[in-house]
């Protein structure tokens, strides 16, 4: 059910504010990216392999670092995001770096009204589906743009993470999407918790069963499913870095799944 609040406007404003902080952060390290660093992680790189010459659609791409990293690897890329400031920065980076990419600003549910064609790969990752109230509607968008024989990749933070309070001291929220939007007043952002920004955000928790079921209803076939006890990013509270370079919640090392991934394909017939 759609919420009564205008979650699109609230979340767009929140992500516009975040973009202003993120672009200058060590977390995103734009200087290294501009110098040629690839922003993609081992999980998605291994899942997709060689993308040379493939058409790739990146849903909820923020300001396009991962999208442009795929372009550097030879993919023909299109990225979309809700934040107009993020998309403006993505277009600026594309021009500055001399890359080829298309970027679209819209609500992910509305993308079929702004984009035509089908893609060899549909990709989305890390902090994306929690901003969406209706996963069946989202999965229809995935199915709409994925060509027969194409591959869908979701790499995401594990829903078990979002049950906890911000400091990981107790369970605060339901694992299931059964209580409407979580509407919170927030300050700062994951790249700088003391950043001088404040906003209202709306999010939803989605169980793994809800995610997988929504995609299966689009006739996508599951090829690989992983749950991982670490995060590639130091973006939650009380994280410690392991010898492998990855991040875990202090006191919950190897006990709590922090990420998961799905690799699914659309039948070729």
N, C-alpha and C positions, 0 to 999 in steps of 0.2 A: 504493500500500500504506500502511495506517495505521502510524504509528510505534509502537514499543513503549513509549516514554515517554508520560506523560499530558500531551500538548502543550496540550490545552484548559485544564487547571488551571494549567500554567506560564504560558501566555500571558495568561490572565485575570488572574493575580496581577500580571504585568508591566504590563498596561494599567491595572489599578487604581492601581498606584503612579504610573504616568505621568499619569493623570488628576489626581491630587493636585497634581502640578507644573504640568500644562498649564493648569489653570483659572486660575492666577494669573500666567501668562506673558504677556509682551509679544507673543509669537508669535500667540497666540489672541486677545489683546486683548478680553477679555470686556466691558470697560466700553464700548468703542465698539460692540460688537455689541448690547449692551443698549440703547444709544442709537439703534439703528436701522441700523447698518452691515450691508450684505449680505456674507456671507463667501464667496460663490460666485465662480468665476473666469470669464474670458471664454470659455474652451473649452466648458464645460458650458452656460453661458447661451446661447451661439450655437447649440449643438447642439439644445437643447430649445425655445428660443423661448418663446412664451406658454404658461404652465402653468396658467392660471386655470381652476379647476374640475376639473382632472385629478387622478386618484388616483395618488399617487407613493409607491413603496416604496424606502427608502434602506437598502441593506445595508451593515453594518459602519460605522455612522454616528458612532462615537466619542461625544462628549457632545452631539451634535445641532445644532451651529451651522449646518451646511449644510442639514440637514433643516428646521430652523426658518426658514432663509432661503428655502427653497422655499415654506414655508407663508406667509411674508410676501408672496410673489409670487402667492399665490392657490391653490396646490395643496392637496389634501387628503392629508396626509402621514402615513406610518408609518415609523419608524426602528427598526433593530435593531442590537445590538452584543453582543459577548461579555462586556464588562466591566460588572459590576453597579454599580460606582461611577460609571462614565460614564453609564449609563442613569438612575441616580438623579439625577445632575446635569442630564441632559436634561429629565427630568420637572420638576425644580425650575425650570429656565429657562422651560419652557412655561407653568407656572403664574404665575411672576413677570411674564412678558411678556404674559400674557393671550392666548396663541396657542392654536390647536387642533392637537394632534398626539398620536399614539399611539406609545409606545416599548416595545419588547420586549427582554428580556435573554435571549439564548440563543446557542448555537453556530449559525452560519449554516446548517449542514447540517440542523439540527433545526427550522428555522423552520416548515416545513409542519405540524409538530405543535403549533405555538403560534399560528398565524395562518391565517385562511381568506380566500377571495376572490381576485380577480385585479386587476391594476393597469394603468393606461394607460402608466405609466412605471416601470421598475426602474432604479435609479441606484446607482452605487458608485464611489468615487474615492480616489486618492492614498494608496498604502501599504496596500492591502487584500488582494490575492490572494496576496501573499508569505507570509501566515500560514496558508494552506490547503494541505494535502497533496494533495488530489484535486480537480482542476478539472472533471472530468466530473461529479462529484457536485455541485459548486457550480453548474455550468451547468444541471443538472436543476432546481435550486432556482429559478434565474432563469426558466427556461422554464415552471415550474409556476405562478409568480405573474404572468407577463406575459400579458395578455389578447390575443386575436387582434387584430391591427392595432396592437398596442402597441409602444413603443420602449424599447430597452435602451441605456443609456449607461455605458460604462466609461472613466474618465479615470485614468491610472495612471502611475507612474514606469516608465521603460523598463527592460526586463530587462538591457540592456547595463550599466546602472549597478551592478547587484548582482554583477557579475563581479569588481569591484575590491575591494581592501582599503579600509578606512575612510578612508584618507588619499589614495586615488586615485594611488598610486605604482606599483602592479603589479596584474596579473590574479591573483586568489586563488581564485575559485570558478568552477565550471562554469556556462556559459550554460544548460545543459539540466538538467532535473529528473531526474537519473540517479544520484544518490548519497545518497538519503535526506535526512532533515532536517538543517539546519544548526543545531546546538545550541551556543549561546554564552552565556557569562557576561557581563553588561553592567552598566554603571553610567551614571547620568545619563540624559538623553533628548534628543531633537533640539531641544527648546526651551531646554534648559539642560544642556550636557554636563557641568557640574560639580554638578548636583543630587545631593543625598545619598541616592540610591536605588540599589539593586543587585538584580539578579534574573537568572533564567535564561530565555532565550527560544528558541523553535523556529520556524524559517522554512524556506521552500522557494523555489528559483528556478524560474521558469516561462518558457520560451521563447515568443515571440509565436505561433509555430505551434501550441503546446500550447493557448494561450488561445483562439485563433480556432477551432481544430478542435473544441474542447469545445463551443463555442457553436453552431457549424454542425451538430453532431450533434443539437442540439435544434431543428433546422429554422429557426433564425433566419437572416435574410438581411442581409448586410453592406451598409450604405448609405454609410458614410464611415469612413476610416481615416487617422489623422494621426500623424506622428512629429515631435517638436519638439526643437530643440537647447537649450532652456532649461527652467527650473523656475519656477513661480510662487512657490516657497517657498525660503527660505534654511535648508535643513534637512540639507544634506550638508556635508562638510568642504571647505575651500579654495574656497568659492564667492565669486564677484565679481558685483556688480550692474551690468547694462548700462544704457545710456541709456533703454531701453524699460521699465526698472523690474524686469525679470526677471533670474533668477539663472543663472549658468553655472559650470562647474568651471574654475578658473584654469588656463590652459595648454591647455585642451581646448575653448575657445570655438568654436562652430559645427562641431566635429568629432564630438562625442559626443551621441547622442540622450538626452535626460533624461526626456522624457514621451512618452506616446502616448495615443491615444483611439480607441475603437470606437463607432460608432453602428450598431445593428442593429434590425431590426424582425421581428415575428412575423407571418407571413402571416394575412390576415383570413379565410381559407377553409381 
